[in-house]
């Protein structure tokens, strides 16, 4: 039996955290058990209280708490350290991504065909996106990634980044915010490891609904890619 560790960073997600946790827990994959690691990143709302209630009824849930808001990268790093699975996938605490896509993300790794798999929103037929600026920003970050690292990715900023656990635990990343994503992408590609992409569903939310990323994060993503292209 293989184990999938789902690392879920969460910051002030009281409106969606219960629904997404229930979706994760009801996900069934033959031959795979799921471990859910929720990393609260200093939430000031009811996020922690909701998770604690669910945790009492579900042994699969591990709750880690960071007293101060350190950023998504710091939360992901803490979750990866605590994980005990063979494969690790990152899951946002909102409802933009569907855990039903876990199987297609982890299958290439479990079969030994890949060490890293990204779920691509652009490869999905009938794909849906929110604001045009978010779409174009993501495409720009992906384009810069491809130019700098001579690859053919379609969706670098995707949340569904899936890793062979032994591999990702050997790669040190220091970014505390959203920049952890282009950093880890850069470091994986510099090692000559190919990133496989699979199509996934996407249900975008608005800033009013809690979306936290903005154009500054896009700029930081590009500068991070450039930095790690020429530095270790």
C-alpha positions as CSV (number, residue, x, y, z in Angstrom):
1,X,0.0,0.0,0.0
2,X,1.4,3.4,-1.0
3,X,0.8,6.6,0.9
4,X,0.0,10.0,-0.5
5,X,0.7,13.0,1.7
6,X,-1.5,16.0,0.9
7,X,0.1,19.2,2.2
8,X,-2.5,21.9,2.7
9,X,-1.2,25.4,3.7
10,X,-4.0,27.5,5.1
11,X,-4.3,31.2,6.0
12,X,-7.7,32.6,7.0
13,X,-9.7,30.1,5.0
14,X,-12.7,29.6,7.3
15,X,-15.1,29.9,4.4
16,X,-13.7,26.9,2.5
17,X,-11.4,24.8,4.7
18,X,-14.1,22.4,5.9
19,X,-15.4,21.7,2.4
20,X,-12.0,21.1,0.9
21,X,-10.9,18.9,3.7
22,X,-14.0,16.8,3.3
23,X,-13.3,16.5,-0.5
24,X,-9.8,15.3,0.3
25,X,-10.9,12.7,2.8
26,X,-13.5,11.2,0.6
27,X,-11.1,10.8,-2.3
28,X,-10.4,7.1,-2.9
29,X,-7.5,5.8,-4.9
30,X,-6.9,2.1,-5.2
31,X,-3.8,0.9,-3.4
32,X,-3.2,4.4,-1.9
33,X,-3.9,5.7,1.6
34,X,-4.1,9.5,2.1
35,X,-2.5,11.5,4.8
36,X,-3.7,15.1,5.1
37,X,-1.3,17.7,6.7
38,X,-3.0,21.0,7.2
39,X,-0.5,23.8,8.0
40,X,-2.1,26.8,9.5
41,X,-0.1,29.8,8.7
42,X,-1.1,32.1,11.6
43,X,-4.8,32.4,10.8
44,X,-6.8,35.0,12.8
45,X,-10.2,33.6,11.9
46,X,-11.9,30.3,12.7
47,X,-9.7,28.2,10.4
48,X,-7.9,26.4,13.2
49,X,-11.1,25.7,15.2
50,X,-12.7,24.2,12.2
51,X,-9.8,21.9,11.5
52,X,-9.6,20.8,15.1
53,X,-13.2,19.7,15.1
54,X,-12.7,17.7,11.9
55,X,-9.4,16.2,13.3
56,X,-11.2,14.7,16.2
57,X,-13.3,12.6,13.8
58,X,-10.6,11.8,11.2
59,X,-7.2,10.3,12.1
60,X,-5.9,11.1,8.6
61,X,-5.7,14.8,9.5
62,X,-2.5,16.2,10.9
63,X,-2.6,19.9,12.0
64,X,0.5,22.0,12.3
65,X,0.3,25.5,13.5
66,X,2.6,28.4,12.8
67,X,2.0,31.2,15.3
68,X,2.9,33.9,12.9
69,X,2.0,34.3,9.2
70,X,5.2,33.3,7.4
71,X,3.9,32.7,3.9
72,X,2.8,29.8,1.7
73,X,6.4,28.6,1.1
74,X,7.1,28.3,4.8
75,X,3.9,26.4,5.4
76,X,4.7,24.0,2.5
77,X,8.2,23.4,3.8
78,X,6.8,22.5,7.3
79,X,4.2,20.2,5.8
80,X,6.8,18.4,3.6
81,X,9.1,17.9,6.7
82,X,6.2,16.3,8.6
83,X,4.9,14.1,5.7
84,X,5.4,10.4,5.8
85,X,4.1,9.5,2.3
86,X,5.7,8.1,-0.8
87,X,4.3,10.9,-2.9
88,X,3.5,14.5,-1.9
89,X,1.0,16.8,-3.5
90,X,0.3,20.5,-2.6
91,X,-3.4,21.4,-2.1
92,X,-4.6,24.9,-1.5
93,X,-7.2,25.4,1.2
94,X,-9.8,26.9,-1.2
95,X,-12.0,25.1,-3.7
96,X,-10.1,26.1,-6.9
97,X,-8.6,22.6,-7.4
98,X,-10.4,19.2,-7.3
99,X,-8.9,16.3,-5.3
100,X,-10.5,14.0,-7.9
101,X,-7.4,14.9,-10.0
102,X,-5.0,13.3,-7.5
103,X,-4.9,10.0,-9.3
104,X,-3.8,11.4,-12.6
105,X,-1.2,13.5,-10.8
106,X,0.3,10.6,-8.8
107,X,0.1,7.8,-11.3
108,X,3.2,8.6,-13.3
109,X,5.2,8.8,-10.1
110,X,3.9,5.5,-8.7
111,X,4.5,3.8,-12.0
112,X,8.1,5.1,-12.0
113,X,7.6,7.1,-15.2
114,X,8.2,10.5,-13.5
115,X,9.6,12.0,-10.3
116,X,7.7,15.3,-10.6
117,X,4.2,16.0,-12.0
118,X,2.4,19.3,-12.4
119,X,-1.3,19.5,-12.9
120,X,-1.9,21.8,-15.9
121,X,-5.0,23.9,-16.0
122,X,-4.3,24.8,-19.6
123,X,-4.3,21.2,-20.8
124,X,-7.8,20.6,-19.6
125,X,-10.5,20.8,-22.3
126,X,-13.2,23.3,-21.5
127,X,-10.9,25.0,-19.1
128,X,-12.1,28.0,-17.1
129,X,-10.2,31.0,-15.8
130,X,-11.0,34.0,-13.7
131,X,-9.6,37.4,-14.4
132,X,-7.6,37.9,-17.6
133,X,-4.7,39.5,-15.7
134,X,-4.2,36.3,-13.6
135,X,-4.3,34.2,-16.8
136,X,-1.8,36.4,-18.6
137,X,0.4,36.6,-15.6
138,X,0.6,32.9,-15.2
139,X,1.3,32.5,-18.9
140,X,4.1,35.0,-18.7
141,X,5.7,33.2,-15.7
142,X,5.5,29.9,-17.6
143,X,7.0,31.5,-20.8
144,X,10.0,32.9,-18.8
145,X,10.4,29.4,-17.2
146,X,10.5,27.8,-20.6
147,X,13.0,30.3,-22.0
148,X,15.4,30.1,-19.1
149,X,15.3,26.4,-18.6
150,X,14.7,25.1,-22.2
151,X,11.5,23.3,-21.3
152,X,7.9,23.1,-22.6
153,X,5.7,23.6,-19.5
154,X,2.2,25.0,-20.0
155,X,1.3,26.0,-16.4
156,X,4.2,26.6,-14.0
157,X,2.2,28.5,-11.3
158,X,-0.2,25.6,-10.8
159,X,-1.0,24.6,-7.2
160,X,-1.0,20.8,-8.0
161,X,2.7,20.2,-7.8
162,X,3.3,16.5,-7.1
163,X,6.6,15.1,-6.0
164,X,8.3,11.8,-5.3
165,X,8.8,12.3,-1.5
166,X,12.4,11.2,-1.4
167,X,13.3,13.7,-4.1
168,X,11.5,16.8,-2.8
169,X,12.9,16.2,0.7
170,X,16.4,16.4,-0.7
171,X,15.9,19.7,-2.4
172,X,16.3,22.7,-0.2
173,X,14.1,25.7,-0.9
174,X,14.1,29.0,1.1
175,X,11.3,31.0,-0.3
176,X,8.6,31.8,2.3
177,X,6.0,33.2,0.1
178,X,4.5,32.3,-3.3
179,X,8.0,32.5,-4.7
180,X,8.7,29.0,-3.4
181,X,7.0,27.7,-6.5
182,X,9.3,29.1,-9.2
183,X,12.2,28.4,-6.9
184,X,11.4,24.7,-6.6
185,X,10.7,24.5,-10.4
186,X,14.0,26.1,-11.2
187,X,15.9,23.8,-8.9
188,X,14.2,20.7,-10.2
189,X,14.9,21.7,-13.8
190,X,18.5,22.5,-13.1
191,X,19.0,19.0,-11.9
192,X,17.9,17.8,-15.3
193,X,14.7,16.3,-13.9
194,X,11.8,16.4,-16.4
195,X,8.5,17.8,-15.1
196,X,5.5,15.8,-16.4
197,X,2.2,17.6,-16.9
198,X,-1.3,16.2,-16.8
199,X,-4.6,18.0,-17.3
200,X,-6.6,19.1,-14.2
201,X,-9.8,20.9,-13.5
202,X,-9.9,24.5,-12.2
203,X,-12.6,26.6,-10.5
204,X,-11.2,30.1,-10.1
205,X,-12.2,32.3,-7.2
206,X,-12.0,36.1,-7.0
207,X,-10.1,38.4,-4.6
208,X,-13.4,39.1,-2.9
209,X,-13.7,35.3,-2.2
210,X,-10.2,35.2,-0.7
211,X,-7.7,34.9,-3.6
212,X,-4.4,36.2,-2.2
213,X,-1.9,36.3,-5.0
214,X,-1.4,39.5,-7.0
215,X,0.7,41.1,-9.7
216,X,3.6,41.7,-7.3
217,X,3.9,37.9,-6.8
218,X,4.2,37.5,-10.6
219,X,7.1,40.0,-10.7
220,X,8.7,38.2,-7.8
221,X,8.2,34.8,-9.5
222,X,10.1,36.0,-12.6
223,X,12.9,37.5,-10.6
224,X,13.1,34.2,-8.6
225,X,13.4,32.2,-11.9
226,X,16.2,34.5,-13.1
227,X,18.0,34.3,-9.8
228,X,18.0,30.5,-9.6
229,X,18.8,30.1,-13.3
230,X,22.2,31.6,-12.6
231,X,22.7,30.8,-8.9
232,X,22.3,27.7,-6.7
